[in-house]
Amino acid sequence: MKSIDSIYQFYFQDIYRFLLSLSRDPYTAEDLLQETFLRAYLYLEFYQNENVKSWLFTVAYRTYIDYYRKHRKNVVTESDFFQQLPKKETDVHQQIILSEEVQEVLTLMDQLPDKQRTAMLLHDIHELSYKEAAQIMEIKLGHFKIVLFRGRQAIRQRKENNNDENI
């Protein structure tokens, strides 16, 4: 197994982006990131040779849920939280178009119920498998697929409605 330092270096950005997506606040995401890796270090003995990425996302999700339950009344909803994420190098014109499309989808995702938004973040953005994402969310695989489908369907419908309004 890799050392916790190498795991931290390798998965830092993925876990941070996931927590930022959930919390919508960079400071909270940083605190949750530290808590996630502290918990990972403390519970390293319980790690059962599963996928390290999946295990860390599970720890991060549970850390977020614990935080959310404690701070339920103080939910921050910033619309520009993804603008701080680094983007891959592409053609400037393509990057502008892609940025606008991604921003539209992310804005629409903010309007989804938490489970649908989390399912889309885990599977579509962080590219975890259905099984891994379902385990992280602690729901059955079939239920996860339904939640993901409904989230995607809601995004499509809202996007179509927005396009119809612009015509």
FENCOR-V404838 format. One record per backbone hydrogen bond with DSSP energy under -0.5 kcal/mol. NH is the residue of the N-H (numbers start at 1). CO is the residue of the C=O. Records with the same first field share a line. If there is no record, write none. Layout:
NH=CO, CO
This chain:
7=3
8=4
9=5
10=6
11=7
12=8
15=11
16=12
17=13
18=14
19=15
20=16
21=17
22=18
23=19
24=20
29=25
30=26
31=27
32=28
33=29
34=30
35=31
36=32
37=33
38=34
39=35
40=36
41=37
42=38
43=39
44=41
46=43
47=44
55=51
56=52
57=53
58=54
59=55
60=56
61=57
62=58
63=59
64=60
65=61
66=62
67=63
68=64
69=65
70=66
71=67
72=69
74=71
81=78
83=80
84=81
85=82
95=91
96=92
97=93
98=94
99=95
100=96
101=97
102=98
103=99
104=100
105=101
106=102
107=103
108=104
109=105
110=106
111=107, 108
112=109
117=113
118=114
119=115
120=116
121=117
122=118
123=119
124=120
125=120
126=121
128=122
133=129
134=130
135=131
136=132
137=133
138=134, 135
139=134
144=140
145=141
146=142
147=143
148=144
149=145
150=146
151=147
152=148
153=149
154=150
155=151
156=152
157=153
158=154
159=155
160=156
161=157
162=158
163=159
164=160
165=161
166=162
167=163, 164
